[in-house]
Structure formats: C-alpha cells, structure tokens
Amino acid sequence: MPDGNVNIFMELLGDIVQKIVLGSITIEDIRLYIWEKLEPTGMRDSECLLVTDCYYALKHIEEEPISKNEWIYFLECFNHQREYDIKEKINYILGHQQEPPPVNMD
C-alpha cells in the first residue's frame, strides 16, 4: 500500500497504542490485531518513521519491553499533540522513566 495511507496507518496504530496505555489489551489481542489489521496494510514498508517505529515496537513487544512513556509518546504523535522526532522521543522516554504498562500475557 502506498504511503498515501499514512493517516489510515496512524489511526490503526493509535487505536492499539491507546489500549496499551490504558492497559485494556492482552498480548494475544495485540498479536491478533497485528495479524488481522496491520499486516494486510503493508505498513511495515511505510516511509513514515512514526508508523514504522511503532509498528516494529508492536511486532516485538514480547521480546523487548517498551516503557509506558514510549507508548504515551507514540499516542501523542498519533493524536497530533506532537510531531514525531526520534531524538525528542528518546529524551522524552529518558526524562520520564516509568515501568512498561502491564500487558496481560494470557
């Protein structure tokens, strides 16, 4: 899918990231969401760094814990509260150290 679908990608990612921040989604639900909604879009090939950074964070959520602040940063970008910048993201995360949100492993 061409990058003309960035808004669709951001809506899909924003939906799941919001659920992660709220702690209202399980790892199994995340796996299903990736398989059923994200994989078919081709978003992994997007040229939008926000989209690909978040997509790969989701794909590897079980391998590498992501801090709650990183998810909040992504969500604020998807909600147009800030513009994505990798350096700003790192500074945001380091300046707001918190544990990853609890994700039900069932």
N, C-alpha and C positions, 0 to 999 in steps of 0.2 A: 504494500500500500504506500502511495507517495506521502511525503511529509505534509501535504495539504490536509492531512488528517490529524495534525498535531492537537487541535482542540478536542477531537474525539479521544485521542490517547490521554490527554490531560484529564478529561472527565472520568474516564475509566480508572486511571491511576488515583485520582483524587478521591474517588469513592472508596477504594480499598484502603488507602492510606488513612482516611478518616476513621474507618473501622478499626484499624490497628491502633491509632492514637487513643480511641475510646475503649480499647480492649474488648471489642464486641465481635471478634472473629477468631476462629481457630486456625491452626496450621493447615489442617485438612481443607478448610474452606478457602484458604489462600491458595493452596495447590489447585483446587478445582477452578477458582477464579482465573488463575494464570492459564490453565489448560483450556477452559471453555471460552473465556472472554479476551484474554490478552494475546495468546499465541496466534490465533487466526488473523489478528490485525497486522502482523509483521512489524510491530512497534520496535522490536529489537534492532531493526535496520534504520530507525529514525535518525535524522541528523540533529534532532533537538537533544542537547545534553541533559536537560532536566528529565525528559522522557526516558532516555536510555539509562541514566544513572539510577533512577527509581525502579525501572523495570528489572535491572540486574540485582538491585538490593532485594527486591521481592523474590526473584528466582533463587537467590542464595540465602534466604532468611534463616534457614535451618543450619547453614554452615558457618555463618558469621553473624553474631548478634549486632543489631543496629540499635543505637541509642534512641530513646523516645524523642530526644531533641532533633535527631536527624529526620525522623518521621514528621515531626512538627514543622521542621524547615521545609520539607517537601510539600506538606499540606498548605503552608502559607504561600508557597510558589504557585501551586495549583489554584488557590483561591485569589490569585493576583494581589496578594498583600506584600509581596516582594518579588524581585526579579532574580532568577537563579544565577548564582555565581559560585563556582566551586571553591574559591578561596574564602568567600563570605560564609559558605556552608561549613567549612572546616572551622573557621573562627567561631561561628555560632555554636557548633557542637562542643568545641573545647571550652567555650565560655559558659556553657550551661550543662555541665556534666550531670547526667542522670542515668539511672539504670534503664535497660531496654524495657518497653512495656510488656506486661505479661501476655503471653500468647498461649492459649490452651493447646496443649500438644496432643489432645485426643483426636 
